[in-house]
Amino acid sequence: MEARAVKKYIRCSPRKMRLVIDQIRGKKIEEAFNILKYTPNTAAEEADRVVKSAYGNLLYKNSKESGGRIDADEVYVKIIHADPGPTMRRILPAPQGRAFRIRKRSNHLTVVVGTKN
């Protein structure tokens, strides 16, 4: 059984998010929570929220279908990826009448958790 959660328009570049999510791909859910809790990036906070949401979706889906309990040792992060979202473009004044472009990137995070059967 598996469940997913998606958060869109996260104000963090996909490259920085991938540094965090590569650490938890394929890990058990409790281990993933511990890694995200002690990772000092703002991307880790956003990833933690989405992983918790996916885990909650799995528990809800299981209670609706079978009514049984899921052992936390069986649940792991099956798929997690950060896709680029829209880029906000801003202009910063530069010397001699020029302008520098600032790109504020965003990403869409998708998490799929599943049980090992």
C-alpha positions in Angstrom: 0.0 0.0 0.0 1.2 3.5 -0.7 0.1 7.1 -0.4 1.5 10.4 -1.6 1.6 14.1 -0.8 2.5 17.0 -3.0 3.4 20.6 -2.0 3.7 23.1 -4.7 5.4 26.5 -5.0 7.9 26.0 -2.1 10.2 29.1 -1.9 13.5 27.2 -2.1 15.5 26.3 -5.2 15.1 22.7 -6.4 18.9 22.2 -6.1 18.9 23.0 -2.4 15.9 20.8 -1.8 17.5 17.9 -3.6 20.5 18.1 -1.2 18.0 17.4 1.7 15.7 14.8 0.1 18.6 12.7 -1.3 19.4 11.9 2.4 16.0 10.3 3.1 15.2 8.5 -0.1 14.6 4.8 0.6 14.9 5.2 4.4 12.4 4.0 7.0 9.9 6.7 8.0 11.2 7.1 11.6 14.7 7.4 10.4 13.6 10.0 7.8 11.9 12.1 10.5 15.1 12.0 12.6 17.3 13.1 9.7 15.0 15.9 8.7 14.6 17.1 12.3 18.3 17.6 12.8 19.2 18.9 9.4 19.7 22.7 9.7 18.3 23.7 6.3 15.0 25.5 5.7 14.4 23.0 3.0 14.4 20.2 5.6 11.4 21.9 7.4 9.3 21.9 4.3 10.3 18.4 3.4 9.4 17.2 6.9 5.9 18.7 6.6 5.3 16.9 3.3 6.7 13.6 4.5 4.4 13.8 7.6 1.5 14.5 5.4 2.2 11.5 3.1 2.6 9.3 6.2 -0.8 10.6 7.6 -2.4 10.0 4.2 -1.1 6.4 4.3 -2.5 5.8 7.8 -5.9 7.3 6.8 -6.0 5.3 3.6 -5.2 2.1 5.5 -7.9 2.8 8.2 -10.5 3.3 5.4 -9.6 0.2 3.5 -8.6 -2.5 6.0 -9.1 -0.9 9.4 -5.9 -2.5 10.6 -2.8 -0.9 12.1 0.4 -0.2 10.2 3.7 -0.9 11.9 6.0 2.1 11.5 8.9 -0.2 10.8 7.3 -1.3 7.6 6.8 2.2 6.2 9.5 3.8 4.1 10.0 6.7 1.7 9.4 5.1 -1.6 9.7 8.0 -4.0 10.7 11.6 -3.3 11.5 14.2 -5.9 11.7 18.0 -6.3 10.7 19.4 -9.7 11.3 23.0 -10.6 8.4 25.5 -10.2 8.0 28.9 -11.6 10.8 31.4 -11.3 10.1 34.9 -10.1 12.4 37.5 -11.9 13.4 40.6 -10.1 15.7 43.5 -11.2 18.6 44.8 -9.1 20.0 48.2 -10.2 23.7 48.0 -11.3 26.3 50.7 -12.0 26.2 52.8 -15.2 22.5 52.4 -15.8 22.5 48.7 -16.1 20.3 46.1 -14.3 21.1 42.7 -12.9 18.4 40.0 -13.0 17.7 38.1 -9.8 16.0 34.7 -10.2 14.0 33.6 -7.2 13.4 29.9 -7.8 10.7 27.6 -6.4 10.0 23.9 -6.5 7.2 21.3 -6.3 7.9 18.5 -3.9 6.3 15.0 -4.3 6.6 12.3 -1.7 5.3 8.7 -1.9 5.5 6.5 1.1 4.7 2.8 1.1 4.8 -0.4 3.1 7.2 -3.3 2.5 5.1 -6.3 1.7 
